[in-house]
Amino acid sequence: MNRTHRDAPSRRGADDSRGFSLVELMVALAVTLTIMAVAGRMLSMTMNVRTRENQRTEAIADVQRALQSMSREIANAGLGLSSNGITSDVPDETTFGEIRIRSNLNGLPPVNDTTTKDAGEDVVYTLINDATVDPPQRLITRQDVNSKTISQVANRIDALQFTFLKADGTAATPSTAERVQINVSVTLPAVGTAGSAGYQPATVMRLQSDVILRNTLLTK
């Protein structure tokens, strides 16, 4: 009897160390898979948002460089001239904008040049289609008429428009303008697949610069 009494605890200990049952393993696996699925969706969302923000940052930097370059030269239009130095072949175009800027940069002493035939004195900014790349892109280019050089100012641009205004904000023609508004539009492409986690739809970003033709205002 004493021997039997001593063996009982040993059998109970063996029963308690059997491990997990199949049901418990299946429950644990289901929980793990659920956690992994949620983590995967969150990671996908994070990556898509980061991709979109990178696109936005690059687009803004590219457009800001273009706006600064155009604004600087437009502000100097008409220097040393009796006109405002602004012409445009497509003043009413809503997508493909173009502006031609003339200024006499050497019209002040000691040079006193009366022409606009030097480099940088006759410049055209325009939006063109570049079909040499796949997919095709629209580019803002700067053409120096006198030096016959063309440079790329910004790429992946959707629309460029110049609005010509008087000082009080009313509409004007290019030759009578005292202010020029530059409007640039860029489309950020969709990121991910519609209906999937973290999908970022295509969006349009618009930037504007309002430039005062200071030489025109000073000569009034």
C-alpha positions as YAML, in Angstrom:
chain: A
units: angstrom
residues:
- id: 1
  name: MET
  ca: [0.00, 0.00, 0.00]
- id: 2
  name: ASN
  ca: [2.82, 2.34, 0.79]
- id: 3
  name: ARG
  ca: [4.42, 1.61, -2.62]
- id: 4
  name: THR
  ca: [1.16, 2.44, -4.40]
- id: 5
  name: HIS
  ca: [0.81, 5.68, -2.48]
- id: 6
  name: ARG
  ca: [4.32, 6.76, -3.50]
- id: 7
  name: ASP
  ca: [3.73, 6.08, -7.26]
- id: 8
  name: ALA
  ca: [0.57, 8.23, -7.55]
- id: 9
  name: PRO
  ca: [2.26, 11.69, -7.60]
- id: 10
  name: SER
  ca: [4.65, 10.47, -10.30]
- id: 11
  name: ARG
  ca: [1.76, 9.55, -12.63]
- id: 12
  name: ARG
  ca: [0.05, 12.91, -12.08]
- id: 13
  name: GLY
  ca: [3.28, 14.73, -12.95]
- id: 14
  name: ALA
  ca: [3.59, 12.77, -16.19]
- id: 15
  name: ASP
  ca: [0.01, 13.69, -17.14]
- id: 16
  name: ASP
  ca: [0.64, 17.44, -16.51]
- id: 17
  name: SER
  ca: [3.68, 17.59, -18.89]
- id: 18
  name: ARG
  ca: [1.92, 16.38, -22.03]
- id: 19
  name: GLY
  ca: [2.38, 19.82, -23.87]
- id: 20
  name: PHE
  ca: [-0.09, 21.67, -26.14]
- id: 21
  name: SER
  ca: [-3.00, 19.97, -27.73]
- id: 22
  name: LEU
  ca: [-3.73, 20.19, -31.47]
- id: 23
  name: VAL
  ca: [-6.55, 22.64, -30.82]
- id: 24
  name: GLU
  ca: [-4.26, 24.91, -28.82]
- id: 25
  name: LEU
  ca: [-1.65, 24.83, -31.59]
- id: 26
  name: MET
  ca: [-4.26, 25.74, -34.20]
- id: 27
  name: VAL
  ca: [-5.50, 28.64, -32.08]
- id: 28
  name: ALA
  ca: [-1.95, 29.93, -31.60]
- id: 29
  name: LEU
  ca: [-1.27, 29.62, -35.35]
- id: 30
  name: ALA
  ca: [-4.46, 31.53, -36.20]
- id: 31
  name: VAL
  ca: [-3.53, 34.33, -33.81]
- id: 32
  name: THR
  ca: [-0.02, 34.51, -35.26]
- id: 33
  name: LEU
  ca: [-1.32, 34.66, -38.82]
- id: 34
  name: THR
  ca: [-3.77, 37.41, -37.86]
- id: 35
  name: ILE
  ca: [-1.00, 39.48, -36.28]
- id: 36
  name: MET
  ca: [1.20, 38.97, -39.35]
- id: 37
  name: ALA
  ca: [-1.63, 40.04, -41.68]
- id: 38
  name: VAL
  ca: [-2.27, 43.21, -39.68]
- id: 39
  name: ALA
  ca: [1.45, 43.97, -39.56]
- id: 40
  name: GLY
  ca: [1.72, 43.42, -43.32]
- id: 41
  name: ARG
  ca: [-1.12, 45.85, -44.02]
- id: 42
  name: MET
  ca: [0.44, 48.45, -41.74]
- id: 43
  name: LEU
  ca: [3.81, 48.02, -43.44]
- id: 44
  name: SER
  ca: [2.20, 48.36, -46.87]
- id: 45
  name: MET
  ca: [0.42, 51.53, -45.78]
- id: 46
  name: THR
  ca: [3.64, 52.96, -44.38]
- id: 47
  name: MET
  ca: [5.61, 52.21, -47.55]
- id: 48
  name: ASN
  ca: [2.93, 53.72, -49.81]
- id: 49
  name: VAL
  ca: [2.68, 56.86, -47.71]
- id: 50
  name: ARG
  ca: [6.46, 57.20, -47.70]
- id: 51
  name: THR
  ca: [6.59, 56.75, -51.49]
- id: 52
  name: ARG
  ca: [3.94, 59.43, -51.97]
- id: 53
  name: GLU
  ca: [5.74, 61.86, -49.65]
- id: 54
  name: ASN
  ca: [9.00, 61.27, -51.52]
- id: 55
  name: GLN
  ca: [7.19, 62.04, -54.79]
- id: 56
  name: ARG
  ca: [5.69, 65.17, -53.29]
- id: 57
  name: THR
  ca: [9.03, 66.38, -51.94]
- id: 58
  name: GLU
  ca: [10.80, 65.85, -55.27]
- id: 59
  name: ALA
  ca: [7.99, 67.52, -57.23]
- id: 60
  name: ILE
  ca: [7.86, 70.54, -54.92]
- id: 61
  name: ALA
  ca: [11.64, 71.00, -55.05]
- id: 62
  name: ASP
  ca: [11.65, 70.75, -58.85]
- id: 63
  name: VAL
  ca: [8.77, 73.20, -59.30]
- id: 64
  name: GLN
  ca: [10.16, 75.67, -56.76]
- id: 65
  name: ARG
  ca: [13.47, 75.79, -58.64]
- id: 66
  name: ALA
  ca: [11.56, 76.47, -61.86]
- id: 67
  name: LEU
  ca: [9.41, 79.18, -60.26]
- id: 68
  name: GLN
  ca: [12.44, 80.91, -58.73]
- id: 69
  name: SER
  ca: [14.29, 80.92, -62.04]
- id: 70
  name: MET
  ca: [11.32, 82.23, -64.03]
- id: 71
  name: SER
  ca: [10.31, 84.76, -61.36]
- id: 72
  name: ARG
  ca: [13.79, 86.26, -61.20]
- id: 73
  name: GLU
  ca: [14.03, 86.87, -64.94]
- id: 74
  name: ILE
  ca: [10.42, 88.00, -65.34]
- id: 75
  name: ALA
  ca: [10.90, 90.58, -62.56]
- id: 76
  name: ASN
  ca: [13.85, 92.04, -64.50]
- id: 77
  name: ALA
  ca: [11.90, 92.25, -67.77]
- id: 78
  name: GLY
  ca: [11.96, 95.67, -69.41]
- id: 79
  name: LEU
  ca: [15.23, 96.79, -67.81]
- id: 80
  name: GLY
  ca: [16.66, 99.58, -69.97]
- id: 81
  name: LEU
  ca: [13.71, 99.39, -72.37]
- id: 82
  name: SER
  ca: [10.74, 101.64, -73.06]
- id: 83
  name: SER
  ca: [8.37, 98.62, -72.90]
- id: 84
  name: ASN
  ca: [7.73, 96.04, -70.19]
- id: 85
  name: GLY
  ca: [9.80, 93.53, -72.15]
- id: 86
  name: ILE
  ca: [7.08, 90.87, -72.08]
- id: 87
  name: THR
  ca: [5.58, 89.05, -75.06]
- id: 88
  name: SER
  ca: [3.74, 85.76, -75.37]
- id: 89
  name: ASP
  ca: [2.61, 83.79, -78.41]
- id: 90
  name: VAL
  ca: [-0.01, 81.87, -76.40]
- id: 91
  name: PRO
  ca: [-1.27, 84.23, -73.65]
- id: 92
  name: ASP
  ca: [-4.63, 82.46, -73.30]
- id: 93
  name: GLU
  ca: [-3.37, 78.88, -73.37]
- id: 94
  name: THR
  ca: [-4.40, 77.05, -70.17]
- id: 95
  name: THR
  ca: [-1.97, 74.15, -70.46]
- id: 96
  name: PHE
  ca: [1.02, 75.02, -72.62]
- id: 97
  name: GLY
  ca: [2.15, 78.40, -71.42]
- id: 98
  name: GLU
  ca: [4.93, 80.45, -72.98]
- id: 99
  name: ILE
  ca: [6.52, 83.78, -72.15]
- id: 100
  name: ARG
  ca: [9.29, 85.76, -73.80]
- id: 101
  name: ILE
  ca: [11.32, 88.14, -71.66]
- id: 102
  name: ARG
  ca: [13.54, 90.90, -72.97]
- id: 103
  name: SER
  ca: [15.79, 93.11, -70.87]
- id: 104
  name: ASN
  ca: [18.80, 95.29, -71.57]
- id: 105
  name: LEU
  ca: [21.18, 94.02, -68.91]
- id: 106
  name: ASN
  ca: [24.06, 96.14, -70.31]
- id: 107
  name: GLY
  ca: [22.03, 99.34, -70.64]
- id: 108
  name: LEU
  ca: [23.56, 101.01, -67.61]
- id: 109
  name: PRO
  ca: [26.97, 102.71, -67.30]
- id: 110
  name: PRO
  ca: [29.75, 102.05, -68.03]
- id: 111
  name: VAL
  ca: [28.56, 99.98, -71.01]
- id: 112
  name: ASN
  ca: [25.38, 101.83, -72.08]
- id: 113
  name: ASP
  ca: [24.48, 99.18, -74.65]
- id: 114
  name: THR
  ca: [21.13, 99.97, -76.32]
- id: 115
  name: THR
  ca: [20.45, 96.47, -77.70]
- id: 116
  name: THR
  ca: [19.14, 93.21, -76.30]
- id: 117
  name: LYS
  ca: [21.46, 90.97, -78.31]
- id: 118
  name: ASP
  ca: [23.63, 89.59, -75.51]
- id: 119
  name: ALA
  ca: [23.19, 86.27, -73.72]
- id: 120
  name: GLY
  ca: [20.44, 86.34, -71.14]
- id: 121
  name: GLU
  ca: [18.73, 89.41, -72.60]
- id: 122
  name: ASP
  ca: [16.14, 87.54, -74.72]
- id: 123
  name: VAL
  ca: [14.75, 84.45, -73.00]
- id: 124
  name: VAL
  ca: [11.78, 82.20, -73.70]
- id: 125
  name: TYR
  ca: [10.21, 79.92, -71.09]
- id: 126
  name: THR
  ca: [7.83, 77.32, -72.47]
- id: 127
  name: LEU
  ca: [6.28, 73.91, -71.77]
- id: 128
  name: ILE
  ca: [7.07, 71.20, -74.32]
- id: 129
  name: ASN
  ca: [6.32, 67.52, -74.84]
- id: 130
  name: ASP
  ca: [9.33, 65.22, -74.64]
- id: 131
  name: ALA
  ca: [8.49, 62.06, -76.57]
- id: 132
  name: THR
  ca: [12.04, 60.73, -76.39]
- id: 133
  name: VAL
  ca: [11.39, 59.16, -72.98]
- id: 134
  name: ASP
  ca: [8.91, 56.45, -72.00]
- id: 135
  name: PRO
  ca: [6.42, 57.48, -70.80]
- id: 136
  name: PRO
  ca: [6.51, 60.91, -72.50]
- id: 137
  name: GLN
  ca: [6.99, 63.89, -70.20]
- id: 138
  name: ARG
  ca: [6.25, 67.59, -70.27]
- id: 139
  name: LEU
  ca: [9.20, 69.83, -69.57]
- id: 140
  name: ILE
  ca: [9.64, 73.50, -68.76]
- id: 141
  name: THR
  ca: [12.55, 74.72, -70.85]
- id: 142
  name: ARG
  ca: [14.54, 77.95, -70.96]
- id: 143
  name: GLN
  ca: [15.68, 79.08, -74.38]
- id: 144
  name: ASP
  ca: [18.32, 81.79, -74.63]
- id: 145
  name: VAL
  ca: [17.52, 83.26, -78.05]
- id: 146
  name: ASN
  ca: [20.81, 85.10, -78.48]
- id: 147
  name: SER
  ca: [23.16, 82.29, -77.44]
- id: 148
  name: LYS
  ca: [20.90, 79.67, -79.06]
- id: 149
  name: THR
  ca: [20.99, 77.42, -76.00]
- id: 150
  name: ILE
  ca: [18.11, 75.46, -74.47]
- id: 151
  name: SER
  ca: [18.15, 74.10, -70.93]
- id: 152
  name: GLN
  ca: [15.67, 72.02, -68.95]
- id: 153
  name: VAL
  ca: [14.22, 73.82, -65.95]
- id: 154
  name: ALA
  ca: [11.76, 71.20, -64.61]
- id: 155
  name: ASN
  ca: [10.33, 67.89, -65.77]
- id: 156
  name: ARG
  ca: [7.15, 65.87, -65.14]
- id: 157
  name: ILE
  ca: [5.08, 69.06, -65.38]
- id: 158
  name: ASP
  ca: [1.43, 68.80, -66.43]
- id: 159
  name: ALA
  ca: [0.49, 72.42, -67.02]
- id: 160
  name: LEU
  ca: [2.15, 75.82, -67.16]
- id: 161
  name: GLN
  ca: [0.14, 79.02, -67.45]
- id: 162
  name: PHE
  ca: [1.07, 82.68, -67.37]
- id: 163
  name: THR
  ca: [-1.62, 85.18, -66.37]
- id: 164
  name: PHE
  ca: [-0.97, 88.83, -67.24]
- id: 165
  name: LEU
  ca: [-2.34, 91.47, -64.89]
- id: 166
  name: LYS
  ca: [-2.25, 95.18, -64.19]
- id: 167
  name: ALA
  ca: [-1.01, 96.46, -60.85]
- id: 168
  name: ASP
  ca: [-4.53, 96.41, -59.41]
- id: 169
  name: GLY
  ca: [-5.05, 92.75, -60.38]
- id: 170
  name: THR
  ca: [-7.27, 93.31, -63.42]
- id: 171
  name: ALA
  ca: [-6.58, 91.48, -66.68]
- id: 172
  name: ALA
  ca: [-3.97, 92.83, -69.05]
- id: 173
  name: THR
  ca: [-2.26, 91.86, -72.28]
- id: 174
  name: PRO
  ca: [1.37, 90.69, -72.18]
- id: 175
  name: SER
  ca: [2.62, 94.03, -73.50]
- id: 176
  name: THR
  ca: [0.65, 96.07, -70.91]
- id: 177
  name: ALA
  ca: [1.13, 93.75, -67.93]
- id: 178
  name: GLU
  ca: [2.58, 95.04, -64.67]
- id: 179
  name: ARG
  ca: [2.29, 91.71, -62.88]
- id: 180
  name: VAL
  ca: [2.62, 88.12, -64.06]
- id: 181
  name: GLN
  ca: [1.18, 85.11, -62.28]
- id: 182
  name: ILE
  ca: [2.93, 81.81, -62.95]
- id: 183
  name: ASN
  ca: [0.84, 78.69, -62.37]
- id: 184
  name: VAL
  ca: [2.39, 75.23, -62.48]
- id: 185
  name: SER
  ca: [0.52, 71.93, -62.05]
- id: 186
  name: VAL
  ca: [2.05, 68.56, -61.29]
- id: 187
  name: THR
  ca: [0.18, 65.25, -61.03]
- id: 188
  name: LEU
  ca: [1.47, 62.78, -58.45]
- id: 189
  name: PRO
  ca: [0.73, 59.27, -59.77]
- id: 190
  name: ALA
  ca: [-1.22, 56.72, -57.75]
- id: 191
  name: VAL
  ca: [0.75, 54.52, -55.37]
- id: 192
  name: GLY
  ca: [-0.39, 50.95, -54.76]
- id: 193
  name: THR
  ca: [-3.53, 49.25, -56.04]
- id: 194
  name: ALA
  ca: [-7.02, 50.66, -55.61]
- id: 195
  name: GLY
  ca: [-8.78, 48.88, -52.75]
- id: 196
  name: SER
  ca: [-5.55, 47.62, -51.20]
- id: 197
  name: ALA
  ca: [-4.07, 48.72, -47.90]
- id: 198
  name: GLY
  ca: [-2.37, 52.08, -47.99]
- id: 199
  name: TYR
  ca: [-3.50, 52.95, -51.52]
- id: 200
  name: GLN
  ca: [-2.64, 56.55, -52.41]
- id: 201
  name: PRO
  ca: [-4.75, 57.90, -55.31]
- id: 202
  name: ALA
  ca: [-3.34, 60.25, -57.92]
- id: 203
  name: THR
  ca: [-3.46, 63.90, -56.85]
- id: 204
  name: VAL
  ca: [-2.80, 67.22, -58.56]
- id: 205
  name: MET
  ca: [-0.49, 69.71, -56.91]
- id: 206
  name: ARG
  ca: [-0.58, 73.38, -57.97]
- id: 207
  name: LEU
  ca: [2.00, 76.05, -57.17]
- id: 208
  name: GLN
  ca: [1.82, 79.74, -58.00]
- id: 209
  name: SER
  ca: [4.18, 82.67, -58.07]
- id: 210
  name: ASP
  ca: [3.07, 86.31, -58.40]
- id: 211
  name: VAL
  ca: [5.78, 88.48, -59.96]
- id: 212
  name: ILE
  ca: [5.78, 92.28, -60.08]
- id: 213
  name: LEU
  ca: [7.50, 93.82, -63.11]
- id: 214
  name: ARG
  ca: [9.49, 96.28, -61.05]
- id: 215
  name: ASN
  ca: [11.04, 98.10, -64.03]
- id: 216
  name: THR
  ca: [7.60, 98.94, -65.44]
- id: 217
  name: LEU
  ca: [6.41, 100.34, -62.10]
- id: 218
  name: LEU
  ca: [9.58, 102.39, -61.61]
- id: 219
  name: THR
  ca: [9.21, 104.13, -65.00]
- id: 220
  name: LYS
  ca: [5.66, 105.38, -64.26]
...
